[in-house]
Amino acid sequence: MAPEARIKAFLKTSATALCAGAVALSSFSLGAEAARRHYRSHHHHLPELPAAPPRALPYPQLPLPFEIPGAQYLPLAWADVKGWGDDNHLAAYKTFRASCRPISAQTGAPEPKALGASLAEPCRVAKSLEATDDASAKTFFEENFAPLRISRLGEPDGFVTGYYEPVLEGSRTQTDVYNVPVYRRPSNLFVRGYKQDSVSLPNKGPVYRKIGRRKLVPYYDRAEIEDGKIAGRGLEIAWLKDPTDLLFAQIQGSARIKFDDGGTVRLNYDAYNGYPYTAVGRILIERGIIPKEEMSMQKIREWMAQTPDGARELRRQNRSYIFFREVNLSDKEEAVGAQGIPLTAGRSIAVDKSLHVYGTPFFIEGELPIDSERAKTPFHRLMIAQDTGSAIIGPARADLYFGAGQEAGRVSGRLRHAMHFVMLVPKGVDPTARAGRLPVPDPRPSEKIAKIFPQTEPAKDKPAAAVAQSTSETVAVAGPVPLPVPRPVIEPVQEPRRPVKNRSHRQQ
């Protein structure tokens, strides 16, 4: 064959192969039927190809049975919950029933969280059950909940701290001794989406100072407020001796102030100024002032008392500032948590409100420094989520409430420990039961089918077609893309060389 004829034949063969390859590739985006029509429009002389069956999805897109952002969890049997049988379940049951009052009163759409409104059913059962002993309370939790080991993704345990209600000395009026003001929420504090006189404001996100009718600027930080930016506006609820007392009352979120005349005022968190909380203890650790293993609220107090100037600078590192409101509670009642009910010492915890629903039971197990400064006291207790805090972040993070007074402050101030967390999930959202409705992988093919369609590793330079076999449906699989015919080897034609005349260079 002449060289020109060989070249024409090669170009025709290559064009046909490339067109077929383009059709095969287009099947990924146009679909099998569209690719078939495209191929037929360019090749009328070829026989009609059978239509490929529609591709079936082997795994439909179903929601996960239980999902908490950033969490890992493992369903357990009650026998696998360490220390479960040693707890005082009746005390936990009474605390849970207290949380059921606001849960049962809720109306409207459930919260967009993992548990949602699922606690309503256990609360309905608890309302009609008068548990009077530990055995019946234990049975209630086992029949209405499923235990779920939970922790932050990639971590084996959760983390706990403690908090309490300080009892402080104060005055109703400013004096030379009592000159640290405790402020209520200012009227010019504004949060988008909330009325200025709203009862409940968020403890996260931006907070503004409203100037006039429209202008919004960030609210004053701690340093500006301590320097008197809101002084003299009648916002003072009471006066304290020491700014360190105020700082710790703000960290705890509540306080009892006792006056010289014997009266008492109870304060609770009302709002904050929009700046994130900065732990002063962490700053002292980073500066090498207090070793991490010795850190406690008592150590911070001692250092602040010894270095007043350093204490002033340290307080201002935490730009967050808390405003309080007076609550009508007697000295016999505990502080009110974010759920709106009085807390229970030793049974209430603060959790991350963005992840969890108030009223959720958590069984927390490990060893804590309760009886002494060493973490040697066994702790295996069912706690109820009834509060929150801006520093409580994560799926297995809790602040344990220990009550009011100095002893509660000493114990809670020592807590910074890893613990096992078991979340009690209502049976209605039991992840083990709900996971049973998720589709499972296709059955393994029989030995006969495996011989017909051997599962071999595809070669690197030649893709292999994957074939799916099912007893009830056929799955269309794209075949291999044909490659062009190798380019023929054409010897170059030697052309005679023309003689080149030598030219002399032009003289410059």
C-alpha positions in Angstrom: 0.0 0.0 0.0 1.3 3.4 -0.9 2.3 5.7 2.0 -0.7 8.1 1.3 -3.2 5.2 1.3 -1.7 3.9 4.6 -2.1 7.4 6.2 -5.7 7.7 5.1 -6.6 4.3 6.4 -4.9 5.1 9.8 -6.8 8.4 10.1 -10.2 6.7 9.4 -9.5 4.0 11.9 -8.4 6.4 14.6 -11.4 8.7 14.1 -13.8 5.7 14.5 -12.0 4.6 17.7 -11.9 8.1 19.2 -15.6 8.6 18.5 -16.4 5.3 20.3 -14.2 6.3 23.2 -15.9 9.7 23.4 -19.3 7.9 23.5 -18.1 5.7 26.3 -16.9 8.6 28.3 -20.0 10.6 27.8 -22.0 7.8 29.4 -20.8 9.0 32.8 -22.4 12.4 32.4 -25.2 11.9 29.8 -26.3 8.5 30.9 -26.4 5.3 29.1 -29.5 6.1 27.0 -28.2 9.5 26.0 -24.9 8.0 25.0 -26.6 5.4 22.9 -28.6 8.0 21.0 -25.5 10.0 20.5 -23.6 7.0 19.1 -26.5 6.0 16.7 -26.7 9.6 15.3 -23.1 9.3 14.1 -23.2 5.6 13.0 -26.4 4.8 11.0 -24.8 1.7 9.4 -24.4 -0.1 12.8 -27.0 -2.4 14.3 -29.3 -1.1 17.0 -27.8 -1.5 20.5 -30.0 -2.8 23.4 -31.0 -0.1 25.9 -29.1 -0.5 29.2 -31.3 -1.0 32.3 -31.5 2.0 34.7 -28.9 1.9 37.4 -30.2 1.0 40.8 -28.8 2.6 43.9 -27.8 -0.3 46.2 -27.6 2.0 49.3 -30.4 4.6 49.5 -29.6 7.9 51.2 -31.2 7.4 54.7 -30.5 9.6 57.7 -28.1 8.2 60.3 -29.8 6.7 63.3 -28.2 9.0 65.8 -25.8 11.9 65.2 -24.1 14.4 67.5 -21.5 16.6 65.7 -17.9 15.8 66.7 -18.8 12.8 68.8 -18.1 9.1 68.7 -20.4 6.6 70.6 -20.7 3.0 71.4 -24.0 1.2 72.4 -23.5 -0.7 75.7 -25.4 -3.3 77.8 -26.3 -2.2 81.3 -24.0 -4.9 82.6 -21.1 -3.2 80.8 -21.7 0.2 82.5 -19.1 0.2 85.2 -20.4 1.2 88.6 -24.1 1.4 87.5 -25.4 -0.8 90.2 -23.6 1.2 93.0 -25.3 4.5 92.5 -28.2 6.1 94.3 -30.7 5.9 91.5 -33.6 7.3 93.5 -31.7 10.6 93.9 -31.1 10.7 90.2 -34.7 9.9 89.5 -36.0 12.8 91.6 -33.6 15.2 89.8 -34.8 13.9 86.4 -38.4 14.4 87.4 -37.6 18.0 88.2 -36.4 18.5 84.7 -39.5 16.9 83.3 -41.7 19.8 84.4 -40.3 22.3 81.8 -39.9 19.4 79.3 -43.6 18.5 79.5 -44.6 22.2 79.2 -42.7 22.7 76.0 -44.8 23.5 72.8 -43.9 24.0 69.2 -41.2 22.3 67.1 -38.6 20.2 68.9 -35.0 21.4 69.1 -32.8 20.4 66.1 -30.6 18.1 68.1 -29.9 14.4 68.4 -32.5 13.8 71.2 -35.0 16.4 70.0 -38.2 15.9 71.9 -37.6 12.3 72.7 -37.4 12.9 76.5 -41.1 13.7 76.5 -41.9 9.9 76.6 -39.7 9.0 79.6 -41.1 12.1 81.3 -44.7 10.9 80.7 -43.8 7.6 82.3 -42.1 9.3 85.2 -45.1 11.5 85.9 -47.3 8.4 86.6 -44.6 6.5 88.5 -44.0 7.2 92.1 -40.7 5.6 92.7 -40.0 5.3 96.4 -36.9 3.1 96.5 -33.7 2.7 94.6 -34.7 -0.6 92.9 -37.8 0.9 91.2 -35.8 4.0 90.1 -33.1 1.9 88.6 -35.7 -0.2 86.8 -37.2 3.0 85.4 -34.0 4.1 83.8 -33.2 0.6 82.4 -36.7 0.2 80.9 -36.9 3.7 79.3 -33.3 4.4 78.2 -30.4 2.8 76.4 -26.8 3.4 77.5 -24.4 4.9 75.0 -20.7 5.5 75.7 -19.9 8.9 74.3 -16.7 11.0 73.8 -15.2 13.6 71.5 -14.1 12.1 68.2 -10.7 10.5 68.5 -10.6 10.7 72.3 -11.4 7.8 74.8 -12.9 9.9 77.6 -14.8 13.0 78.5 -13.7 15.9 80.7 -15.3 17.4 83.8 -14.8 20.5 85.9 -16.8 21.7 88.9 -18.7 24.8 89.9 -20.6 26.1 92.9 -22.5 29.1 94.3 -20.3 31.5 96.1 -21.5 33.0 99.4 -20.1 36.5 99.7 -20.3 39.4 102.1 -21.6 42.6 100.6 -23.5 45.9 101.1 -26.6 47.4 99.7 -24.8 50.8 99.4 -21.2 51.8 98.4 -18.8 52.3 101.3 -15.0 52.6 101.7 -14.9 48.8 102.4 -17.6 47.7 99.9 -16.7 49.5 96.7 -16.9 46.8 93.9 -20.2 47.1 92.1 -22.3 44.1 91.0 -24.2 45.2 87.9 -27.5 44.2 86.4 -28.0 44.1 82.7 -27.8 47.6 81.1 -30.7 48.8 79.0 -28.4 49.6 76.0 -27.2 46.0 75.7 -28.5 44.5 72.5 -28.4 41.1 70.9 -29.6 40.6 67.3 -32.9 38.6 67.2 -33.8 39.3 70.8 -35.7 42.1 72.5 -33.7 44.2 74.9 -35.9 43.2 77.8 -35.9 39.5 76.8 -35.8 37.2 79.9 -33.2 34.8 78.3 -30.3 36.0 76.2 -27.7 33.7 74.7 -24.3 33.2 76.3 -22.5 33.0 73.0 -22.2 35.3 70.0 -21.8 39.0 69.5 -23.4 41.6 71.8 -23.8 45.2 70.9 -24.2 48.6 72.5 -27.1 50.4 71.0 -26.5 54.1 70.3 -29.6 56.0 69.3 -32.1 54.0 67.2 -29.9 52.2 64.7 -26.2 52.4 65.4 -24.7 49.3 67.0 -21.1 48.9 68.3 -19.5 46.2 70.3 -20.3 46.4 74.0 -17.7 47.5 76.6 -15.2 44.9 77.7 -14.2 44.1 81.3 -11.5 46.8 81.4 -13.8 49.5 80.2 -16.5 48.5 82.7 -14.1 48.3 85.6 -12.9 51.8 84.6 -16.5 53.1 85.1 -18.1 53.2 81.6 -21.5 52.2 83.0 -21.1 53.6 86.6 -23.7 56.0 88.0 -26.7 54.7 86.0 -28.4 52.9 88.8 -27.4 49.5 87.6 -25.7 48.5 90.9 -27.5 45.5 92.7 -25.0 45.4 95.5 -21.3 46.2 96.5 -18.5 43.7 97.3 -15.2 44.0 99.1 -12.9 42.4 96.5 -12.9 42.4 92.7 -11.7 38.8 92.9 -15.0 37.8 94.6 -16.9 39.4 91.7 -14.7 37.6 89.1 -15.4 34.2 90.7 -19.1 34.9 91.1 -19.2 35.7 87.3 -17.3 32.5 86.5 -19.8 30.4 88.5 -22.8 32.3 87.1 -24.5 32.8 90.5 -23.9 34.0 94.0 -25.4 34.7 97.4 -24.6 38.0 99.0 -25.1 38.4 102.7 -25.6 41.9 104.2 -24.7 43.2 107.6 -28.4 43.5 108.5 -28.9 39.8 108.0 -30.6 40.0 104.7 -29.5 38.0 101.6 -29.8 38.6 97.9 -29.6 35.8 95.4 -28.1 36.5 92.1 -28.2 34.6 88.8 -26.7 34.9 85.4 -28.6 37.3 83.1 -26.4 38.4 80.2 -22.8 38.9 79.1 -21.0 41.5 77.1 -20.2 39.4 74.0 -16.5 38.6 74.6 -15.4 35.0 74.8 -14.4 33.7 78.3 -10.6 33.5 78.9 -9.5 31.2 81.7 -7.3 33.1 84.0 -5.9 29.8 85.4 -4.6 28.9 81.9 -2.8 32.2 81.7 -1.1 31.6 85.0 0.0 28.1 83.8 1.3 29.5 80.5 3.3 32.2 82.3 4.8 29.6 84.6 3.4 31.2 87.8 1.4 28.1 88.9 2.2 24.6 87.8 -0.6 22.8 85.9 -0.7 19.9 88.4 -1.3 22.4 91.3 -3.8 24.6 89.6 -7.1 25.3 91.5 -9.4 28.2 92.2 -7.8 28.4 95.7 -4.3 28.8 94.2 -5.6 31.6 91.9 -7.2 33.4 94.9 -4.0 33.2 96.9 -1.9 34.6 94.0 -4.3 37.4 93.4 -4.4 38.4 97.1 -0.6 38.5 97.1 -0.2 40.5 93.9 -3.0 43.1 93.6 -1.5 44.8 90.5 -0.9 41.5 88.8 -4.5 40.5 89.7 -5.9 43.6 88.0 -3.9 42.9 84.8 -4.9 39.2 84.9 -8.6 40.0 85.3 -8.6 42.2 82.2 -7.1 39.4 80.1 -10.6 37.9 80.5 -12.6 40.5 78.5 -15.9 38.7 79.2 -18.1 40.4 81.8 -21.3 38.9 83.4 -24.4 40.8 84.4 -26.7 39.4 87.1 -30.4 39.5 88.0 -32.0 39.0 91.4 -33.9 35.8 91.9 -36.6 35.1 94.5 -35.0 32.2 96.3 -34.6 31.4 100.0 -31.3 30.4 101.5 -32.5 26.8 101.6 -33.0 26.6 97.8 -30.2 26.0 95.3 -29.2 28.2 92.4 -31.4 28.2 89.3 -29.8 26.7 86.2 -30.3 27.6 82.6 -33.3 25.1 82.3 -35.1 27.4 84.7 -35.3 25.1 87.7 -33.2 25.0 90.9 -30.1 22.8 90.6 -29.5 19.7 92.7 -26.1 19.6 94.4 -24.2 16.5 93.3 -26.7 15.6 90.6 -26.9 18.6 88.2 -24.4 19.3 85.5 -23.9 22.0 82.9 -23.4 20.8 79.3 -23.0 22.2 75.8 -26.4 23.6 75.0 -25.7 23.6 71.2 -25.4 19.7 71.3 -27.5 18.5 74.2 -31.1 18.8 75.5 -31.8 19.8 79.1 -32.9 16.8 81.1 -30.6 14.3 79.4 -29.1 11.8 81.9 -25.4 11.2 81.9 -23.7 8.5 83.9 -20.2 9.8 84.8 -17.6 7.3 86.1 -14.0 7.7 87.3 -12.0 9.0 90.2 -12.1 12.6 91.4 -10.3 14.7 94.2 -13.4 15.0 96.4 -12.2 13.7 99.8 -8.7 15.1 99.3 -6.6 16.9 96.7 -5.7 13.6 95.1 -8.0 12.0 92.6 -8.7 8.9 94.6 -12.4 9.2 95.4 -14.5 6.8 93.3 -17.2 8.7 91.4 -20.0 6.7 89.6 -23.1 8.8 89.5 -26.1 9.5 87.2 -26.2 13.3 86.6 -28.9 15.3 84.8 -28.1 18.1 82.3 -29.8 21.3 83.7 -27.4 24.1 83.1 -24.9 25.4 80.6 -21.8 27.7 80.4 -19.8 29.4 77.7 -16.7 27.4 78.5 -18.6 24.0 78.4 -17.9 22.9 74.8 -18.1 19.4 73.4 -20.2 16.2 73.4 -18.6 14.7 76.6 -17.9 17.9 78.6 -19.6 18.6 81.9 -19.4 21.0 84.8 -20.5 19.3 88.0 -22.6 21.4 90.5 -21.5 20.9 94.1 -23.8 23.4 95.9 -23.1 26.6 97.8 -20.4 27.7 100.2 -16.7 27.4 100.8 -16.5 23.7 101.0 -18.3 23.3 97.7 -15.9 25.9 96.3 -12.8 24.0 97.5 -14.0 20.7 96.0 -15.2 22.1 92.7 -12.1 24.2 92.3 -9.9 21.1 92.2 -11.8 19.4 89.4 -10.1 19.2 86.0 -10.2 15.5 85.2 -10.9 13.0 82.4 -13.9 10.7 83.1 -16.0 8.1 81.3 -19.3 9.4 79.9 -22.4 7.2 79.3 -25.3 9.1 77.8 -28.8 7.6 78.5 -30.7 7.8 75.2 -34.5 7.3 75.2 -35.6 4.0 73.7 -37.4 6.0 70.9 -34.1 7.0 69.4 -32.1 4.0 70.4 -29.3 3.9 67.8 -29.0 0.2 67.9 -32.7 -0.3 67.0 -32.8 2.4 64.4 -29.6 1.2 62.8 -31.4 -2.1 62.0 -33.4 -0.3 59.3 -30.3 0.8 57.4 -29.6 -1.3 54.3 -26.8 -3.8 54.4 -24.3 -4.6 51.7 -25.3 -6.9 48.8 -24.9 -10.6 49.6 -21.6 -12.2 48.7 -21.8 -13.9 45.2 -21.9 -17.7 45.1 -18.8 -19.7 44.1 -20.3 -20.4 40.7 -20.9 -16.6 40.0 -17.4 -15.8 41.3 -15.9 -18.2 38.8 -17.8 -16.6 35.9 -16.9 -13.1 37.0 -13.5 -13.3 38.7 -12.6 -10.3 40.9 -9.1 -9.5 39.7 -7.1 -6.4 40.2 -7.3 -4.2 37.1 -4.1 -3.6 35.2 -2.7 -0.1 35.5 -2.8 0.6 31.8 -6.1 -1.2 31.0 -9.2 -0.5 33.2 -11.3 -3.5 34.1 -15.1 -3.5 34.0 -16.8 -4.0 37.4 -19.9 -6.3 37.3 -22.5 -6.2 40.0 -24.8 -9.2 40.5 -28.0 -9.2 42.6 -30.8 -11.7 43.0 -33.5 -9.1 42.4 -32.0 -6.5 40.1 -29.4 -5.9 37.4 -27.0 -3.0 37.7 -25.6 -1.4 34.5 -21.9 -1.0 34.5 -19.9 1.0 32.0 -17.5 -1.1 29.9 -13.9 -0.3 29.2 -13.1 2.7 27.0 -11.6 1.5 23.7 -8.2 2.8 22.9 -7.1 4.1 19.5 -5.3 1.7 17.1 -1.5 2.2 17.5 -0.1 4.7 15.1 1.7 3.0 12.2 5.4 3.4 11.8 6.1 5.4 8.7 9.7 5.7 7.6 10.6 9.3 6.7 11.4 10.0 3.1 14.9 11.3 2.6 14.8 14.5 0.5 17.9 15.5 -1.5 19.8 18.3 0.2 20.2 21.5 -1.7 23.7 23.0 -2.0 24.3 26.0 0.2 26.3 28.9 -1.1 28.8 30.4 1.3 28.3 34.1 1.9 30.9 36.3 3.4 30.0 38.2 6.5 29.2 41.9 6.1 32.0 44.0 7.5 30.8 46.5 10.0 
